[in-house]
Amino acid sequence: MATIRRATPADAAVLAELGAATFVEAFGHLYTPDDLRAFLDDSHSVAAYAAVLADPGYALWIADDATGRAIGYAQAGRCGLPHADVRPEDGELKRLYVRAGIQNAGTGRALMDAAMAWLLRDGPRTLWISVWSENPGAQRFYGRYGFAFAGEYEFIVGAQRDREFMYRRPAQV
Protein backbone atom coordinates (compact mmCIF):
# COMPACT_ATOMS: atom_id res chain seq x y z
CA MET A 1 0.00 0.00 0.00
CA ALA A 2 1.20 3.48 -0.80
CA THR A 3 2.04 6.10 1.77
CA ILE A 4 -0.02 9.28 1.41
CA ARG A 5 1.57 12.57 2.42
CA ARG A 6 0.66 16.23 2.09
CA ALA A 7 2.76 17.90 -0.59
CA THR A 8 5.02 20.81 0.35
CA PRO A 9 6.61 23.53 -1.79
CA ALA A 10 9.69 21.30 -2.09
CA ASP A 11 7.54 18.82 -4.07
CA ALA A 12 6.83 21.12 -7.05
CA ALA A 13 9.29 19.33 -9.34
CA VAL A 14 8.06 15.88 -8.29
CA LEU A 15 4.46 16.95 -8.95
CA ALA A 16 5.36 18.45 -12.33
CA GLU A 17 6.94 15.18 -13.46
CA LEU A 18 4.18 13.02 -11.98
CA GLY A 19 1.40 15.28 -13.27
CA ALA A 20 2.78 15.32 -16.80
CA ALA A 21 3.49 11.58 -16.83
CA THR A 22 0.05 10.56 -15.57
CA PHE A 23 -1.74 12.99 -17.89
CA VAL A 24 0.15 11.61 -20.89
CA GLU A 25 -0.54 8.02 -19.78
CA ALA A 26 -4.26 8.73 -19.52
CA PHE A 27 -4.87 11.24 -22.31
CA GLY A 28 -1.75 11.77 -24.42
CA HIS A 29 -3.17 9.79 -27.33
CA LEU A 30 -5.99 12.35 -27.74
CA TYR A 31 -3.84 15.34 -28.70
CA THR A 32 -1.37 16.47 -31.31
CA PRO A 33 2.21 16.60 -30.01
CA ASP A 34 2.24 20.42 -30.17
CA ASP A 35 -1.06 20.79 -28.29
CA LEU A 36 0.00 18.25 -25.68
CA ARG A 37 3.38 19.92 -25.12
CA ALA A 38 1.80 23.37 -24.78
CA PHE A 39 -0.74 22.05 -22.28
CA LEU A 40 1.91 20.27 -20.22
CA ASP A 41 4.17 23.33 -20.28
CA ASP A 42 1.31 25.44 -18.95
CA SER A 43 -0.55 23.13 -16.58
CA HIS A 44 2.13 20.71 -15.40
CA SER A 45 5.20 22.89 -15.04
CA VAL A 46 7.22 23.29 -11.86
CA ALA A 47 6.06 26.93 -11.74
CA ALA A 48 2.38 25.91 -12.02
CA TYR A 49 2.66 23.47 -9.12
CA ALA A 50 4.73 25.92 -7.06
CA ALA A 51 1.97 28.52 -7.43
CA VAL A 52 -0.72 26.08 -6.30
CA LEU A 53 1.40 24.85 -3.38
CA ALA A 54 1.89 28.47 -2.25
CA ASP A 55 -1.87 29.16 -2.23
CA PRO A 56 -3.56 28.24 1.09
CA GLY A 57 -6.84 27.73 -0.78
CA TYR A 58 -5.44 24.55 -2.36
CA ALA A 59 -3.87 21.35 -1.11
CA LEU A 60 -2.09 18.46 -2.77
CA TRP A 61 -1.19 14.97 -1.65
CA ILE A 62 1.37 12.56 -3.04
CA ALA A 63 1.24 8.77 -2.87
CA ASP A 64 4.69 7.20 -2.55
CA ASP A 65 5.39 3.50 -3.05
CA ALA A 66 7.63 1.46 -0.73
CA THR A 67 10.75 2.74 -2.53
CA GLY A 68 9.71 6.39 -2.09
CA ARG A 69 8.75 6.83 -5.76
CA ALA A 70 5.76 9.11 -6.33
CA ILE A 71 3.00 7.01 -7.92
CA GLY A 72 -0.07 9.23 -7.61
CA TYR A 73 -1.40 12.55 -6.48
CA ALA A 74 -4.54 14.50 -5.71
CA GLN A 75 -5.25 18.23 -5.81
CA ALA A 76 -8.19 20.00 -4.17
CA GLY A 77 -9.30 23.59 -3.74
CA ARG A 78 -11.91 26.17 -4.59
CA CYS A 79 -14.30 25.13 -7.31
CA GLY A 80 -13.55 26.66 -10.68
CA LEU A 81 -15.95 24.69 -12.86
CA PRO A 82 -18.20 26.53 -15.33
CA HIS A 83 -21.54 25.54 -13.80
CA ALA A 84 -24.27 28.05 -12.88
CA ASP A 85 -24.80 26.41 -9.47
CA VAL A 86 -21.17 26.75 -8.29
CA ARG A 87 -20.88 28.99 -5.23
CA PRO A 88 -17.74 30.67 -3.83
CA GLU A 89 -17.70 28.35 -0.81
CA ASP A 90 -17.85 25.16 -2.93
CA GLY A 91 -14.85 22.87 -3.12
CA GLU A 92 -13.48 20.81 -5.98
CA LEU A 93 -11.35 17.74 -6.37
CA LYS A 94 -9.29 19.13 -9.23
CA ARG A 95 -7.03 16.21 -10.02
CA LEU A 96 -6.64 12.60 -8.98
CA TYR A 97 -4.12 10.53 -10.93
CA VAL A 98 -2.29 7.28 -10.31
CA ARG A 99 0.45 5.94 -12.57
CA ALA A 100 -0.56 3.35 -15.15
CA GLY A 101 -0.29 -0.21 -13.91
CA ILE A 102 -0.90 0.79 -10.30
CA GLN A 103 -4.62 1.53 -10.47
CA ASN A 104 -7.12 -0.56 -8.52
CA ALA A 105 -4.71 -1.14 -5.63
CA GLY A 106 -6.31 1.35 -3.21
CA THR A 107 -3.99 4.29 -3.93
CA GLY A 108 -6.69 6.36 -5.64
CA ARG A 109 -9.09 5.70 -2.79
CA ALA A 110 -6.49 6.74 -0.20
CA LEU A 111 -5.77 9.95 -2.12
CA MET A 112 -9.49 10.64 -2.50
CA ASP A 113 -10.05 10.11 1.22
CA ALA A 114 -7.28 12.58 2.08
CA ALA A 115 -8.67 15.18 -0.32
CA MET A 116 -12.25 14.71 0.92
CA ALA A 117 -11.18 15.10 4.56
CA TRP A 118 -9.41 18.36 3.68
CA LEU A 119 -12.32 19.67 1.60
CA LEU A 120 -14.75 18.93 4.44
CA ARG A 121 -12.49 19.99 7.32
CA ASP A 122 -14.67 23.00 8.18
CA GLY A 123 -17.96 21.14 7.82
CA PRO A 124 -20.26 20.09 5.03
CA ARG A 125 -20.20 21.95 1.72
CA THR A 126 -21.02 21.21 -1.87
CA LEU A 127 -18.19 19.49 -3.70
CA TRP A 128 -17.53 19.18 -7.43
CA ILE A 129 -15.35 17.21 -9.79
CA SER A 130 -15.00 16.95 -13.53
CA VAL A 131 -14.24 13.75 -15.39
CA TRP A 132 -13.71 12.90 -19.03
CA SER A 133 -16.94 11.67 -20.60
CA GLU A 134 -15.18 8.55 -21.90
CA ASN A 135 -13.99 7.40 -18.46
CA PRO A 136 -16.83 5.33 -16.97
CA GLY A 137 -14.53 3.77 -14.37
CA ALA A 138 -13.77 7.16 -12.84
CA GLN A 139 -17.43 8.11 -13.04
CA ARG A 140 -18.37 5.00 -11.03
CA PHE A 141 -15.55 5.69 -8.55
CA TYR A 142 -16.81 9.21 -7.84
CA GLY A 143 -20.39 7.94 -7.67
CA ARG A 144 -19.37 5.77 -4.72
CA TYR A 145 -18.45 9.00 -2.93
CA GLY A 146 -21.90 10.50 -3.52
CA PHE A 147 -21.09 12.55 -6.64
CA ALA A 148 -23.81 12.69 -9.31
CA PHE A 149 -23.88 14.05 -12.84
CA ALA A 150 -24.58 17.81 -12.90
CA GLY A 151 -23.68 18.93 -16.42
CA GLU A 152 -20.95 19.05 -19.00
CA TYR A 153 -18.51 21.44 -20.66
CA GLU A 154 -15.61 21.42 -23.09
CA PHE A 155 -12.14 20.78 -21.68
CA ILE A 156 -9.76 22.48 -24.08
CA VAL A 157 -6.27 21.30 -24.95
CA GLY A 158 -5.03 23.31 -27.92
CA ALA A 159 -7.37 22.71 -30.84
CA GLN A 160 -8.99 19.70 -29.14
CA ARG A 161 -12.32 20.10 -27.32
CA ASP A 162 -13.06 17.17 -25.02
CA ARG A 163 -16.50 16.45 -23.62
CA GLU A 164 -16.08 16.71 -19.85
CA PHE A 165 -18.74 15.80 -17.28
CA MET A 166 -19.25 17.77 -14.07
CA TYR A 167 -20.28 15.85 -10.98
CA ARG A 168 -21.63 17.39 -7.78
CA ARG A 169 -21.95 16.14 -4.23
CA PRO A 170 -24.38 18.24 -2.20
CA ALA A 171 -23.42 19.45 1.26
CA GLN A 172 -24.13 16.63 3.68
CA VAL A 173 -24.47 16.80 7.44
C-alpha positions as MATLAB code, in Angstrom:
seq = 'MATIRRATPADAAVLAELGAATFVEAFGHLYTPDDLRAFLDDSHSVAAYAAVLADPGYALWIADDATGRAIGYAQAGRCGLPHADVRPEDGELKRLYVRAGIQNAGTGRALMDAAMAWLLRDGPRTLWISVWSENPGAQRFYGRYGFAFAGEYEFIVGAQRDREFMYRRPAQV';
ca = [
       0.000    0.000    0.000;
       1.195    3.480   -0.800;
       2.038    6.103    1.774;
      -0.022    9.285    1.409;
       1.572   12.566    2.420;
       0.662   16.227    2.091;
       2.765   17.895   -0.593;
       5.016   20.814    0.347;
       6.613   23.533   -1.794;
       9.687   21.303   -2.092;
       7.539   18.816   -4.067;
       6.828   21.119   -7.047;
       9.287   19.332   -9.339;
       8.058   15.877   -8.294;
       4.460   16.950   -8.946;
       5.357   18.449  -12.330;
       6.944   15.175  -13.459;
       4.183   13.024  -11.982;
       1.400   15.276  -13.270;
       2.782   15.325  -16.797;
       3.489   11.578  -16.825;
       0.055   10.558  -15.566;
      -1.743   12.991  -17.889;
       0.153   11.608  -20.886;
      -0.542    8.019  -19.784;
      -4.262    8.729  -19.521;
      -4.869   11.236  -22.314;
      -1.747   11.769  -24.418;
      -3.175    9.788  -27.331;
      -5.993   12.345  -27.743;
      -3.839   15.339  -28.698;
      -1.370   16.467  -31.306;
       2.209   16.602  -30.013;
       2.237   20.419  -30.172;
      -1.061   20.794  -28.293;
       0.004   18.249  -25.680;
       3.381   19.921  -25.124;
       1.801   23.372  -24.777;
      -0.743   22.046  -22.282;
       1.908   20.270  -20.223;
       4.171   23.325  -20.282;
       1.313   25.440  -18.955;
      -0.554   23.126  -16.578;
       2.133   20.707  -15.404;
       5.204   22.885  -15.041;
       7.223   23.295  -11.861;
       6.057   26.928  -11.741;
       2.378   25.910  -12.017;
       2.665   23.473   -9.118;
       4.734   25.918   -7.061;
       1.969   28.522   -7.426;
      -0.719   26.078   -6.299;
       1.404   24.853   -3.383;
       1.891   28.466   -2.248;
      -1.873   29.155   -2.234;
      -3.565   28.238    1.086;
      -6.841   27.731   -0.784;
      -5.437   24.554   -2.357;
      -3.869   21.353   -1.114;
      -2.089   18.456   -2.774;
      -1.188   14.968   -1.648;
       1.371   12.557   -3.042;
       1.242    8.770   -2.871;
       4.688    7.196   -2.548;
       5.395    3.499   -3.049;
       7.630    1.459   -0.727;
      10.749    2.742   -2.527;
       9.714    6.392   -2.091;
       8.749    6.828   -5.759;
       5.758    9.108   -6.334;
       2.997    7.012   -7.917;
      -0.070    9.226   -7.614;
      -1.398   12.547   -6.479;
      -4.543   14.503   -5.710;
      -5.246   18.229   -5.812;
      -8.185   19.996   -4.169;
      -9.297   23.588   -3.735;
     -11.906   26.170   -4.589;
     -14.298   25.133   -7.311;
     -13.551   26.661  -10.684;
     -15.947   24.688  -12.861;
     -18.205   26.530  -15.335;
     -21.538   25.544  -13.801;
     -24.272   28.054  -12.882;
     -24.803   26.415   -9.466;
     -21.173   26.753   -8.290;
     -20.881   28.991   -5.227;
     -17.741   30.674   -3.830;
     -17.705   28.349   -0.812;
     -17.851   25.164   -2.932;
     -14.851   22.873   -3.116;
     -13.482   20.811   -5.977;
     -11.346   17.742   -6.372;
      -9.290   19.132   -9.231;
      -7.032   16.205  -10.022;
      -6.642   12.605   -8.985;
      -4.125   10.529  -10.932;
      -2.290    7.280  -10.309;
       0.454    5.944  -12.573;
      -0.561    3.350  -15.150;
      -0.290   -0.209  -13.912;
      -0.904    0.786  -10.299;
      -4.622    1.531  -10.473;
      -7.121   -0.561   -8.517;
      -4.714   -1.140   -5.631;
      -6.308    1.348   -3.210;
      -3.991    4.286   -3.931;
      -6.687    6.359   -5.637;
      -9.087    5.705   -2.787;
      -6.488    6.744   -0.202;
      -5.766    9.953   -2.120;
      -9.493   10.636   -2.499;
     -10.055   10.112    1.218;
      -7.279   12.580    2.084;
      -8.673   15.183   -0.316;
     -12.247   14.711    0.917;
     -11.175   15.096    4.557;
      -9.410   18.360    3.685;
     -12.318   19.668    1.604;
     -14.754   18.930    4.443;
     -12.488   19.987    7.316;
     -14.672   23.003    8.179;
     -17.956   21.143    7.819;
     -20.264   20.095    5.030;
     -20.202   21.954    1.722;
     -21.016   21.214   -1.871;
     -18.185   19.489   -3.704;
     -17.527   19.178   -7.432;
     -15.348   17.213   -9.785;
     -15.005   16.952  -13.533;
     -14.240   13.750  -15.388;
     -13.710   12.897  -19.029;
     -16.940   11.673  -20.605;
     -15.179    8.553  -21.901;
     -13.990    7.396  -18.461;
     -16.829    5.335  -16.971;
     -14.530    3.766  -14.371;
     -13.766    7.156  -12.835;
     -17.431    8.111  -13.038;
     -18.373    4.995  -11.028;
     -15.551    5.688   -8.551;
     -16.813    9.211   -7.840;
     -20.388    7.943   -7.672;
     -19.371    5.767   -4.720;
     -18.454    9.000   -2.925;
     -21.896   10.498   -3.521;
     -21.094   12.545   -6.641;
     -23.813   12.688   -9.309;
     -23.877   14.053  -12.840;
     -24.584   17.807  -12.902;
     -23.679   18.930  -16.422;
     -20.950   19.048  -19.000;
     -18.510   21.443  -20.659;
     -15.608   21.420  -23.086;
     -12.137   20.782  -21.681;
      -9.756   22.485  -24.082;
      -6.270   21.295  -24.949;
      -5.025   23.311  -27.918;
      -7.368   22.706  -30.843;
      -8.994   19.699  -29.144;
     -12.322   20.097  -27.320;
     -13.061   17.167  -25.023;
     -16.495   16.453  -23.619;
     -16.082   16.707  -19.853;
     -18.739   15.801  -17.281;
     -19.249   17.769  -14.072;
     -20.281   15.848  -10.978;
     -21.628   17.391   -7.781;
     -21.949   16.135   -4.231;
     -24.382   18.241   -2.197;
     -23.422   19.449    1.263;
     -24.127   16.629    3.685;
     -24.466   16.804    7.443;
];
